[in-house]
Amino acid sequence: MFRTKRSGLVRRLWRSRAPVEGDGEADRGTHGSGGCCMGKTTKVAKSNAGSEAELKALTHSILKKIKEKQLEVLLQAVESKGGARSPCLLLPSKVDAKVGQQSYSLPMLLYKVFRWPDLRHSSELKRLSCCESYGKINPELVCCNPHHMSRLCELESPPPPYSRYPMDYLKPPVSLCHSCAPSHRSNHLSLSLFPSSDSLALQESGERAHWCVVAYWEEKTRVGRLYSVQEPSLDIFYDLPQGNGFCLGQLCSDNKSQLVQMVRAKIGYGIQLTREPDGVWVYNRSCYPIFIKSATLDNPDSRTLLVHKVFPGFSIKAFDYDKAGSLQRPNDHEFTQQPRTGFTVQISFVKGWGQCYTRQFISSCPCWLEVIFNTR
């Protein structure tokens, strides 16, 4: 009975492996291959029968050496695609496995099999802060849970033509949407440049200090109140099996647009927003790309901001504390008197904006977020 259950778990795990191109199962590249920020994708050709059989035999032999409870943890993470909270899977980090001429560490092999078949090196990965192995250097036991990892989004140059976005559009409060009159500021696109009554109330209340607030928008209309973030990590999602955070699906929206409703349904597991020692990271947990604009992602002297495309399973440092400090100009009276674009991040789900899209402004995107950082 013991062996039968173990063998069954191993078979289910192998059936849940990440698809490669040619399997007939690849789902838009959402949980496997994909480039980042430049919109490039690295497709993995379906391996030949020999290497596929070798990989299967190697994976089975490794999984059969893992304890049954650990197999159940791995299966829970893999089958839920990270939607269910799963504990760390601590295994020896020094064990190597060989596929053909290529040698992989045990964690790398599991990451390749169950998430990213095109993964080449551990430098392409970023561990999520929820993981026990986060921040540890060369531990004897390392977490091998594939959904405690993300792919690192490297910024490339030169920037793609579609992502050029003039900074001049961002300065006046009405320039995000030229058709919005100042009298409509109560609910239309004035949030990032002037503190709203919601954010002032948060600052004046006796609550524990928040490090950012999040606003959810559908096109030009804000939906719901500002969400104050006090914990180091926040899940923002529409439908997450064990979600705990900012659930967009619970907000009451009057928007009847079919496009908005379609995009809203595609948000799925959404994103994870995490405050870490070097800055604020955004992890795309959904099955579709997200698009991010942040002043700290680009050259502080640049007159343009770039819109960066982040694929599913990738993380990007959306806000850099050191770079944000260099954006401050103590002699600039206007800068010191009010919040500025440099301390906000805008994130659009599924649909991008910019010169190569029909949407020139984020206010035309169906579903998007504005993250406003508390710099005081």
C-alpha positions as CSV (number, residue, x, y, z in Angstrom):
1,M,0.0,0.0,0.0
2,F,2.8,2.4,0.9
3,R,4.6,1.8,-2.5
4,T,1.3,2.1,-4.4
5,K,0.5,5.5,-2.9
6,R,4.0,6.8,-3.5
7,S,4.0,5.5,-7.1
8,G,0.6,7.2,-7.7
9,L,1.9,10.5,-6.4
10,V,4.9,10.3,-8.7
11,R,2.7,9.5,-11.7
12,R,0.4,12.5,-10.9
13,L,3.4,14.7,-10.6
14,W,4.8,13.7,-13.9
15,R,1.5,14.3,-15.6
16,S,1.5,17.8,-14.0
17,R,4.9,18.8,-15.4
18,A,5.3,22.0,-17.3
19,P,4.4,21.7,-21.0
20,V,6.9,22.3,-23.7
21,E,6.2,23.4,-27.2
22,G,4.8,20.5,-29.2
23,D,3.1,18.8,-26.2
24,G,-0.3,20.2,-27.3
25,E,-0.8,21.4,-23.7
26,A,1.2,24.6,-23.8
27,D,-1.1,27.4,-22.5
28,R,0.1,30.6,-24.0
29,G,3.5,30.2,-22.5
30,T,2.0,31.2,-19.2
31,H,3.7,28.7,-16.9
32,G,6.7,27.9,-18.9
33,S,8.9,29.7,-21.4
34,G,8.9,33.4,-21.9
35,G,11.0,36.4,-22.1
36,C,10.5,39.5,-20.1
37,C,10.2,43.3,-20.5
38,M,11.2,43.2,-24.2
39,G,8.3,41.1,-25.2
40,K,10.5,38.3,-26.5
41,T,9.7,34.7,-25.9
42,T,12.2,31.8,-25.8
43,K,10.4,28.8,-27.1
44,V,11.5,25.3,-26.1
45,A,11.3,22.8,-28.9
46,K,9.7,19.4,-27.9
47,S,12.5,17.1,-26.9
48,N,13.2,14.0,-28.8
49,A,11.9,10.6,-27.6
50,G,15.3,9.6,-26.1
51,S,15.8,12.7,-24.0
52,E,12.2,12.7,-22.9
53,A,12.5,9.1,-21.7
54,E,15.7,9.9,-20.0
55,L,14.2,12.9,-18.2
56,K,11.2,10.9,-17.2
57,A,13.3,8.1,-15.8
58,L,15.5,10.6,-13.9
59,T,12.6,12.5,-12.5
60,H,10.9,9.3,-11.4
61,S,14.0,8.0,-9.7
62,I,14.5,11.3,-7.8
63,L,10.8,11.7,-6.8
64,K,10.8,8.1,-5.4
65,K,13.5,9.0,-3.0
66,I,11.5,11.9,-1.5
67,K,9.3,11.4,1.5
68,E,5.6,10.8,0.9
69,K,4.6,13.9,2.8
70,Q,7.0,16.0,0.7
71,L,5.6,14.5,-2.5
72,E,2.1,15.6,-1.3
73,V,3.4,19.1,-0.7
74,L,5.0,19.3,-4.2
75,L,1.8,17.9,-5.8
76,Q,-0.3,20.5,-4.0
77,A,1.9,23.3,-5.3
78,V,2.1,22.0,-8.8
79,E,-1.6,21.1,-9.3
80,S,-2.8,24.4,-7.9
81,K,-0.2,26.3,-10.0
82,G,0.8,28.2,-6.8
83,G,-2.8,29.1,-5.9
84,A,-2.8,27.0,-2.7
85,R,-0.5,27.9,0.1
86,S,2.1,25.2,0.2
87,P,5.0,24.8,2.7
88,C,8.6,24.7,1.8
89,L,10.0,21.5,0.3
90,L,13.5,21.3,1.9
91,L,15.8,19.0,0.1
92,P,19.7,18.7,-0.1
93,S,21.1,21.4,-2.4
94,K,24.3,19.6,-3.3
95,V,22.7,16.7,-5.2
96,D,23.3,16.9,-8.9
97,A,21.3,15.2,-11.7
98,K,22.4,14.7,-15.3
99,V,20.2,14.9,-18.4
100,G,22.2,14.0,-21.5
101,Q,25.4,16.2,-21.3
102,Q,23.7,18.7,-19.0
103,S,24.1,18.6,-15.2
104,Y,21.6,20.3,-12.9
105,S,21.3,20.7,-9.2
106,L,18.2,19.0,-7.6
107,P,16.3,22.3,-7.2
108,M,17.1,23.4,-10.8
109,L,15.8,20.1,-12.1
110,L,12.5,20.4,-10.3
111,Y,12.1,24.0,-11.4
112,K,12.7,23.0,-15.0
113,V,10.4,20.0,-14.9
114,F,7.5,21.6,-13.1
115,R,7.7,25.3,-14.2
116,W,10.2,26.5,-16.8
117,P,11.5,24.0,-19.3
118,D,13.7,26.7,-20.8
119,L,15.5,27.5,-17.6
120,R,19.2,27.6,-18.0
121,H,20.8,29.0,-14.9
122,S,19.9,29.8,-11.3
123,S,20.8,33.4,-11.9
124,E,17.6,33.7,-13.8
125,L,15.6,33.0,-10.7
126,K,14.4,35.0,-7.7
127,R,13.1,33.4,-4.5
128,L,9.9,34.7,-3.1
129,S,10.1,36.3,0.3
130,C,7.5,33.8,1.8
131,C,10.1,31.0,1.4
132,E,12.2,29.7,4.3
133,S,15.3,29.7,2.1
134,Y,14.8,33.4,1.2
135,G,18.0,35.4,1.9
136,K,20.0,32.3,2.9
137,I,23.4,31.7,1.2
138,N,24.4,28.1,0.3
139,P,22.2,26.3,2.9
140,E,22.6,22.5,3.2
141,L,18.8,22.2,2.7
142,V,17.2,24.4,0.2
143,C,13.5,24.9,-0.7
144,C,12.7,23.1,-4.0
145,N,9.0,24.2,-4.1
146,P,8.8,25.5,-7.7
147,H,6.1,27.9,-6.7
148,H,8.3,29.6,-4.1
149,M,10.4,30.8,-7.0
150,S,9.9,33.3,-9.8
151,R,11.8,34.2,-13.0
152,L,13.8,37.4,-12.7
153,C,12.7,40.1,-15.2
154,E,15.9,41.6,-16.6
155,L,15.6,45.1,-18.1
156,E,17.0,45.1,-21.6
157,S,18.3,47.9,-23.8
158,P,17.6,49.5,-26.2
159,P,14.0,49.9,-25.0
160,P,11.2,48.6,-27.3
161,P,9.7,51.3,-29.5
162,Y,6.2,50.6,-28.2
163,S,7.1,51.4,-24.6
164,R,8.3,55.0,-25.0
165,Y,6.0,57.1,-22.9
166,P,6.6,60.8,-22.6
167,M,7.0,62.0,-19.0
168,D,5.4,65.3,-19.9
169,Y,2.1,63.5,-19.9
170,L,2.5,62.6,-16.3
171,K,3.1,66.0,-14.7
172,P,-0.3,67.8,-14.7
173,P,-3.0,66.0,-12.8
174,V,-5.3,66.2,-15.8
175,S,-2.8,65.0,-18.4
176,L,-3.4,61.2,-17.8
177,C,-6.8,61.9,-19.3
178,H,-7.1,65.1,-21.2
179,S,-10.9,64.8,-21.5
180,C,-11.4,64.8,-17.7
181,A,-12.2,68.2,-16.3
182,P,-10.8,69.3,-12.9
183,S,-14.3,69.2,-11.5
184,H,-14.3,65.4,-11.9
185,R,-11.3,64.9,-9.6
186,S,-13.3,63.2,-6.9
187,N,-13.2,59.9,-8.8
188,H,-11.2,60.5,-12.0
189,L,-7.5,60.2,-12.2
190,S,-6.3,62.7,-9.6
191,L,-5.1,60.1,-7.1
192,S,-1.4,60.0,-7.7
193,L,-0.6,63.7,-7.7
194,F,-2.8,65.0,-4.8
195,P,-3.6,63.2,-1.6
196,S,-7.2,62.1,-1.5
197,S,-9.5,62.3,1.5
198,D,-9.0,58.5,1.9
199,S,-5.3,58.7,2.0
200,L,-5.3,61.7,4.4
201,A,-7.6,59.8,6.7
202,L,-5.2,56.9,6.7
203,Q,-2.3,59.2,7.6
204,E,-4.3,60.9,10.4
205,S,-5.8,57.8,12.0
206,G,-4.1,56.0,14.8
207,E,-3.5,52.9,12.6
208,R,-0.1,51.3,12.2
209,A,1.8,53.2,9.5
210,H,1.2,51.9,6.0
211,W,4.0,51.7,3.5
212,C,1.8,52.1,0.4
213,V,-1.9,52.3,-0.6
214,V,-3.4,50.7,-3.7
215,A,-6.1,52.0,-5.9
216,Y,-8.0,49.8,-8.4
217,W,-9.3,51.5,-11.6
218,E,-11.5,50.4,-14.5
219,E,-10.7,52.7,-17.4
220,K,-11.2,56.2,-16.0
221,T,-13.1,55.3,-12.9
222,R,-11.7,54.2,-9.5
223,V,-13.5,51.2,-8.0
224,G,-13.7,50.9,-4.3
225,R,-11.7,52.7,-1.7
226,L,-7.9,52.9,-1.3
227,Y,-6.4,49.7,0.2
228,S,-3.9,50.5,2.9
229,V,-0.9,48.1,3.0
230,Q,0.8,47.5,6.3
231,E,2.1,43.9,6.0
232,P,5.3,43.3,4.0
233,S,3.5,41.3,1.3
234,L,0.1,41.7,-0.3
235,D,-1.8,39.5,-2.8
236,I,-3.9,41.4,-5.2
237,F,-6.2,39.0,-7.1
238,Y,-9.6,38.4,-8.6
239,D,-9.9,34.7,-7.8
240,L,-7.3,32.9,-5.6
241,P,-8.2,29.6,-4.0
242,Q,-6.6,30.6,-0.6
243,G,-6.5,34.3,-1.2
244,N,-5.8,36.7,1.6
245,G,-5.4,40.3,0.7
246,F,-7.0,42.7,-1.8
247,C,-9.7,40.8,-3.6
248,L,-10.8,42.7,-6.7
249,G,-13.7,40.2,-7.2
250,Q,-15.4,41.5,-4.1
251,L,-15.5,45.1,-5.3
252,C,-18.8,46.5,-6.6
253,S,-18.3,47.8,-10.1
254,D,-21.0,49.4,-12.3
255,N,-18.9,49.0,-15.5
256,K,-20.8,47.0,-18.0
257,S,-18.1,47.0,-20.7
258,Q,-17.6,43.5,-22.1
259,L,-13.9,44.2,-22.4
260,V,-13.6,45.2,-18.8
261,Q,-15.5,42.1,-17.6
262,M,-13.4,39.9,-19.8
263,V,-10.1,41.3,-18.5
264,R,-11.4,41.3,-14.9
265,A,-12.0,37.6,-15.2
266,K,-8.5,37.0,-16.6
267,I,-6.8,38.6,-13.5
268,G,-7.1,35.3,-11.8
269,Y,-4.3,34.9,-9.2
270,G,-3.2,38.4,-9.9
271,I,0.0,39.8,-8.5
272,Q,2.0,39.7,-5.3
273,L,3.4,43.0,-4.1
274,T,6.3,42.6,-1.7
275,R,8.4,45.2,0.3
276,E,11.9,43.9,0.5
277,P,15.2,45.4,1.7
278,D,16.2,46.7,-1.8
279,G,12.8,47.9,-2.9
280,V,9.3,46.8,-3.8
281,W,8.9,43.7,-6.1
282,V,5.9,42.7,-8.2
283,Y,5.4,39.0,-9.0
284,N,3.0,38.1,-11.7
285,R,1.0,35.1,-10.5
286,S,-1.7,35.3,-13.2
287,C,-1.8,33.5,-16.6
288,Y,-1.5,36.7,-18.6
289,P,1.1,39.5,-18.9
290,I,1.0,42.6,-16.8
291,F,2.4,46.0,-17.8
292,I,4.3,48.3,-15.4
293,K,5.4,51.9,-15.5
294,S,7.7,53.2,-12.7
295,A,10.1,56.1,-12.7
296,T,12.7,54.0,-10.8
297,L,12.8,51.4,-13.7
298,D,14.4,54.0,-16.0
299,N,17.2,56.6,-16.1
300,P,16.3,59.4,-13.7
301,D,17.4,61.9,-16.3
302,S,15.3,60.5,-19.1
303,R,12.4,62.5,-20.4
304,T,10.5,59.3,-21.1
305,L,9.2,56.5,-18.9
306,L,9.0,53.0,-20.3
307,V,6.1,50.6,-20.0
308,H,7.5,47.2,-19.2
309,K,5.8,43.9,-20.1
310,V,6.1,41.2,-17.4
311,F,5.2,37.7,-18.3
312,P,3.5,35.2,-16.0
313,G,5.8,33.7,-13.4
314,F,8.2,36.6,-13.6
315,S,9.2,39.2,-10.9
316,I,10.4,42.7,-11.4
317,K,11.7,45.3,-8.9
318,A,9.0,47.9,-9.6
319,F,10.2,50.4,-7.1
320,D,13.9,50.9,-6.1
321,Y,14.5,52.8,-2.8
322,D,18.0,54.1,-3.7
323,K,16.8,55.3,-7.2
324,A,13.8,56.9,-5.6
325,G,16.1,58.9,-3.3
326,S,18.0,60.2,-6.3
327,L,14.7,61.5,-7.8
328,Q,14.2,63.8,-4.8
329,R,15.3,67.4,-5.4
330,P,15.5,69.3,-2.1
331,N,15.6,72.7,-3.8
332,D,12.5,72.0,-5.8
333,H,9.6,73.5,-3.9
334,E,7.0,71.8,-6.0
335,F,8.5,68.4,-5.4
336,T,8.6,68.8,-1.6
337,Q,5.1,70.0,-1.4
338,Q,3.2,67.2,-3.0
339,P,3.5,63.5,-4.1
340,R,5.0,62.9,-7.5
341,T,4.9,60.3,-10.2
342,G,8.3,59.1,-9.0
343,F,6.6,57.6,-5.9
344,T,3.8,55.7,-7.8
345,V,3.7,52.6,-9.9
346,Q,1.0,51.9,-12.4
347,I,0.2,48.3,-13.3
348,S,-2.2,47.2,-16.1
349,F,-3.6,43.7,-16.3
350,V,-3.6,41.9,-19.7
351,K,-3.7,45.0,-21.8
352,G,-0.7,47.3,-22.5
353,W,-0.6,50.9,-23.4
354,G,1.8,53.1,-25.3
355,Q,2.7,54.1,-28.9
356,C,2.3,50.6,-30.4
357,Y,-1.1,50.0,-28.8
358,T,-4.5,51.5,-29.5
359,R,-4.4,52.7,-25.9
360,Q,-2.1,55.6,-25.5
361,F,-2.9,56.2,-21.8
362,I,-3.3,53.8,-18.9
363,S,-6.7,55.4,-18.3
364,S,-7.9,53.6,-21.4
365,C,-6.8,50.2,-20.0
366,P,-9.8,48.0,-18.8
367,C,-8.3,47.1,-15.4
368,W,-5.3,48.6,-13.7
369,L,-3.8,49.5,-10.4
370,E,-2.0,52.5,-9.0
371,V,0.4,51.9,-6.1
372,I,1.2,55.0,-4.1
373,F,4.1,54.8,-1.7
374,N,4.2,56.5,1.7
375,T,7.5,58.3,1.7
376,R,7.0,60.0,5.1
